[in-house]
Amino acid sequence: MEVKHKILIVDDEPDLLELLKTNLLNNGFDVVTAANGLEGLDQAKSEQPDLILLDIKMPKMDGYTMLRELKKYGNTRSIPVIMLTVYDKMKDIFELEGVKGYIIKSASDEEIIKKIRSVLEKEG
């Protein structure tokens, strides 16, 4: 039996969060969600997800701050992160931060699943 990968989605847009969650659940992933970076950091520490989908612009703690905070803790430092963004031109900055990839928010369900599986295979 295949191991279910746990994905943490951190985004402050409830509709997008629900769409992503449904898509991932339908594709056999376990899903944990958080509505901002502060909540996301707590979830990452307690849930130990296999991968994090992380929005950039959020209240309380933005995605960049959360990314830097993840690197401070031994149990979250190596969790691969894929940034969720509407900004297509941010790719180079993400790579400098050690991000494993990025997904444009308008991407299709298939593109999102393909990207997640690709990163999990490389990390696995």
Phi and psi restraints in degrees (value plus and minus 20) as a CYANA .aco file:
   2 GLU   PHI     -94.3   -54.3
   2 GLU   PSI     119.9   159.9
   3 VAL   PHI     -93.4   -53.4
   3 VAL   PSI     113.4   153.4
   4 LYS   PHI    -100.4   -60.4
   4 LYS   PSI     107.9   147.9
   5 HIS   PHI    -104.1   -64.1
   5 HIS   PSI     120.3   160.3
   6 LYS   PHI    -118.6   -78.6
   6 LYS   PSI     105.8   145.8
   7 ILE   PHI    -134.5   -94.5
   7 ILE   PSI     110.8   150.8
   8 LEU   PHI    -120.0   -80.0
   8 LEU   PSI     102.9   142.9
   9 ILE   PHI    -125.7   -85.7
   9 ILE   PSI     104.6   144.6
  10 VAL   PHI    -139.6   -99.6
  10 VAL   PSI      87.9   127.9
  11 ASP   PHI    -177.4  -137.4
  11 ASP   PSI     122.2   162.2
  12 ASP   PHI    -112.2   -72.2
  12 ASP   PSI     -17.3    22.7
  13 GLU   PHI    -117.1   -77.1
  13 GLU   PSI      84.5   124.5
  14 PRO   PHI     -75.5   -35.5
  14 PRO   PSI     -59.6   -19.6
  15 ASP   PHI     -85.8   -45.8
  15 ASP   PSI     -64.8   -24.8
  16 LEU   PHI     -85.7   -45.7
  16 LEU   PSI     -62.1   -22.1
  17 LEU   PHI     -77.0   -37.0
  17 LEU   PSI     -65.5   -25.5
  18 GLU   PHI     -86.5   -46.5
  18 GLU   PSI     -61.9   -21.9
  19 LEU   PHI     -81.8   -41.8
  19 LEU   PSI     -66.5   -26.5
  20 LEU   PHI     -82.7   -42.7
  20 LEU   PSI     -64.2   -24.2
  21 LYS   PHI     -79.6   -39.6
  21 LYS   PSI     -67.8   -27.8
  22 THR   PHI     -81.4   -41.4
  22 THR   PSI     -65.6   -25.6
  23 ASN   PHI     -77.8   -37.8
  23 ASN   PSI     -67.1   -27.1
  24 LEU   PHI     -87.9   -47.9
  24 LEU   PSI     -62.9   -22.9
  25 LEU   PHI     -80.5   -40.5
  25 LEU   PSI     -62.4   -22.4
  26 ASN   PHI     -85.2   -45.2
  26 ASN   PSI     -40.3    -0.3
  27 ASN   PHI    -123.0   -83.0
  27 ASN   PSI      -4.1    35.9
  28 GLY   PHI      67.3   107.3
  28 GLY   PSI      -5.1    34.9
  29 PHE   PHI    -115.5   -75.5
  29 PHE   PSI     132.2   172.2
  30 ASP   PHI    -104.8   -64.8
  30 ASP   PSI     123.2   163.2
  31 VAL   PHI    -151.0  -111.0
  31 VAL   PSI     115.1   155.1
  32 VAL   PHI    -143.6  -103.6
  32 VAL   PSI     122.2   162.2
  33 THR   PHI    -146.7  -106.7
  33 THR   PSI     139.0   179.0
  34 ALA   PHI    -168.1  -128.1
  34 ALA   PSI     125.9   165.9
  35 ALA   PHI    -114.6   -74.6
  35 ALA   PSI     -25.1    14.9
  36 ASN   PHI    -180.1  -140.1
  36 ASN   PSI     150.4   190.4
  37 GLY   PHI     -83.9   -43.9
  37 GLY   PSI     -54.0   -14.0
  38 LEU   PHI     -83.9   -43.9
  38 LEU   PSI     -68.8   -28.8
  39 GLU   PHI     -83.4   -43.4
  39 GLU   PSI     -60.5   -20.5
  40 GLY   PHI     -82.0   -42.0
  40 GLY   PSI     -60.8   -20.8
  41 LEU   PHI     -82.7   -42.7
  41 LEU   PSI     -64.8   -24.8
  42 ASP   PHI     -80.4   -40.4
  42 ASP   PSI     -64.5   -24.5
  43 GLN   PHI     -83.8   -43.8
  43 GLN   PSI     -61.1   -21.1
  44 ALA   PHI     -81.0   -41.0
  44 ALA   PSI     -62.6   -22.6
  45 LYS   PHI     -86.8   -46.8
  45 LYS   PSI     -63.0   -23.0
  46 SER   PHI    -104.4   -64.4
  46 SER   PSI     -55.0   -15.0
  47 GLU   PHI    -112.6   -72.6
  47 GLU   PSI     -40.5    -0.5
  48 GLN   PHI      28.8    68.8
  48 GLN   PSI      39.9    79.9
  49 PRO   PHI     -86.7   -46.7
  49 PRO   PSI     140.6   180.6
  50 ASP   PHI    -100.7   -60.7
  50 ASP   PSI     -40.0     0.0
  51 LEU   PHI    -180.8  -140.8
  51 LEU   PSI     129.7   169.7
  52 ILE   PHI    -141.4  -101.4
  52 ILE   PSI     109.0   149.0
  53 LEU   PHI    -117.1   -77.1
  53 LEU   PSI      99.7   139.7
  54 LEU   PHI    -147.0  -107.0
  54 LEU   PSI     101.6   141.6
  55 ASP   PHI     -95.9   -55.9
  55 ASP   PSI     137.8   177.8
  56 ILE   PHI    -110.7   -70.7
  56 ILE   PSI     -78.1   -38.1
  57 LYS   PHI    -110.2   -70.2
  57 LYS   PSI      90.0   130.0
  58 MET   PHI    -166.4  -126.4
  58 MET   PSI     137.8   177.8
  59 PRO   PHI     -95.2   -55.2
  59 PRO   PSI     145.9   185.9
  60 LYS   PHI      48.3    88.3
  60 LYS   PSI     -69.9   -29.9
  61 MET   PHI    -175.8  -135.8
  61 MET   PSI     104.0   144.0
  62 ASP   PHI     -99.7   -59.7
  62 ASP   PSI     152.0   192.0
  63 GLY   PHI     -82.3   -42.3
  63 GLY   PSI     -59.3   -19.3
  64 TYR   PHI     -83.9   -43.9
  64 TYR   PSI     -62.7   -22.7
  65 THR   PHI     -84.4   -44.4
  65 THR   PSI     -63.7   -23.7
  66 MET   PHI     -81.0   -41.0
  66 MET   PSI     -61.9   -21.9
  67 LEU   PHI     -78.0   -38.0
  67 LEU   PSI     -65.8   -25.8
  68 ARG   PHI     -86.6   -46.6
  68 ARG   PSI     -57.4   -17.4
  69 GLU   PHI     -85.7   -45.7
  69 GLU   PSI     -59.3   -19.3
  70 LEU   PHI     -76.9   -36.9
  70 LEU   PSI     -56.6   -16.6
  71 LYS   PHI     -91.4   -51.4
  71 LYS   PSI     -32.8     7.2
  72 LYS   PHI    -102.3   -62.3
  72 LYS   PSI     -36.4     3.6
  73 TYR   PHI    -134.7   -94.7
  73 TYR   PSI     113.7   153.7
  74 GLY   PHI     -77.5   -37.5
  74 GLY   PSI     -57.3   -17.3
  75 ASN   PHI    -103.3   -63.3
  75 ASN   PSI     -25.7    14.3
  76 THR   PHI    -141.3  -101.3
  76 THR   PSI     -30.9     9.1
  77 ARG   PHI     -76.4   -36.4
  77 ARG   PSI     -58.7   -18.7
  78 SER   PHI    -119.5   -79.5
  78 SER   PSI     -12.8    27.2
  79 ILE   PHI     -90.1   -50.1
  79 ILE   PSI     103.2   143.2
  80 PRO   PHI     -86.8   -46.8
  80 PRO   PSI     121.8   161.8
  81 VAL   PHI    -142.1  -102.1
  81 VAL   PSI     113.0   153.0
  82 ILE   PHI    -134.3   -94.3
  82 ILE   PSI     104.4   144.4
  83 MET   PHI    -100.0   -60.0
  83 MET   PSI     120.7   160.7
  84 LEU   PHI    -121.5   -81.5
  84 LEU   PSI     106.0   146.0
  85 THR   PHI    -171.6  -131.6
  85 THR   PSI     135.9   175.9
  86 VAL   PHI    -117.1   -77.1
  86 VAL   PSI     -26.3    13.7
  87 TYR   PHI    -117.4   -77.4
  87 TYR   PSI      79.0   119.0
  88 ASP   PHI     -85.1   -45.1
  88 ASP   PSI     -45.9    -5.9
  89 LYS   PHI    -107.6   -67.6
  89 LYS   PSI      -9.7    30.3
  90 MET   PHI    -110.4   -70.4
  90 MET   PSI     -19.8    20.2
  91 LYS   PHI     -70.7   -30.7
  91 LYS   PSI     -67.4   -27.4
  92 ASP   PHI     -82.9   -42.9
  92 ASP   PSI     -60.5   -20.5
  93 ILE   PHI     -84.3   -44.3
  93 ILE   PSI     -62.7   -22.7
  94 PHE   PHI     -79.0   -39.0
  94 PHE   PSI     -63.4   -23.4
  95 GLU   PHI     -83.7   -43.7
  95 GLU   PSI     -58.3   -18.3
  96 LEU   PHI     -81.4   -41.4
  96 LEU   PSI     -52.0   -12.0
  97 GLU   PHI    -104.8   -64.8
  97 GLU   PSI     -20.2    19.8
  98 GLY   PHI      63.5   103.5
  98 GLY   PSI      -3.4    36.6
  99 VAL   PHI     -92.6   -52.6
  99 VAL   PSI     123.3   163.3
 100 LYS   PHI    -103.6   -63.6
 100 LYS   PSI     -28.7    11.3
 101 GLY   PHI     145.8   185.8
 101 GLY   PSI    -198.3  -158.3
 102 TYR   PHI    -167.3  -127.3
 102 TYR   PSI     133.6   173.6
 103 ILE   PHI    -145.8  -105.8
 103 ILE   PSI     107.4   147.4
 104 ILE   PHI     -94.2   -54.2
 104 ILE   PSI     114.6   154.6
 105 LYS   PHI     -78.5   -38.5
 105 LYS   PSI     -41.9    -1.9
 106 SER   PHI    -108.3   -68.3
 106 SER   PSI     -14.6    25.4
 107 ALA   PHI     -82.3   -42.3
 107 ALA   PSI     133.0   173.0
 108 SER   PHI     -94.0   -54.0
 108 SER   PSI     141.3   181.3
 109 ASP   PHI     -75.4   -35.4
 109 ASP   PSI     -61.8   -21.8
 110 GLU   PHI     -84.0   -44.0
 110 GLU   PSI     -62.3   -22.3
 111 GLU   PHI     -82.5   -42.5
 111 GLU   PSI     -60.7   -20.7
 112 ILE   PHI     -84.1   -44.1
 112 ILE   PSI     -68.6   -28.6
 113 ILE   PHI     -83.0   -43.0
 113 ILE   PSI     -62.0   -22.0
 114 LYS   PHI     -80.1   -40.1
 114 LYS   PSI     -64.6   -24.6
 115 LYS   PHI     -83.8   -43.8
 115 LYS   PSI     -64.8   -24.8
 116 ILE   PHI     -81.7   -41.7
 116 ILE   PSI     -67.7   -27.7
 117 ARG   PHI     -82.9   -42.9
 117 ARG   PSI     -58.9   -18.9
 118 SER   PHI     -80.5   -40.5
 118 SER   PSI     -67.6   -27.6
 119 VAL   PHI     -86.9   -46.9
 119 VAL   PSI     -62.0   -22.0
 120 LEU   PHI     -83.1   -43.1
 120 LEU   PSI     -59.0   -19.0
 121 GLU   PHI     -84.8   -44.8
 121 GLU   PSI     -61.9   -21.9
 122 LYS   PHI     -86.0   -46.0
 122 LYS   PSI     -56.9   -16.9
 123 GLU   PHI    -100.8   -60.8
 123 GLU   PSI     -50.0   -10.0
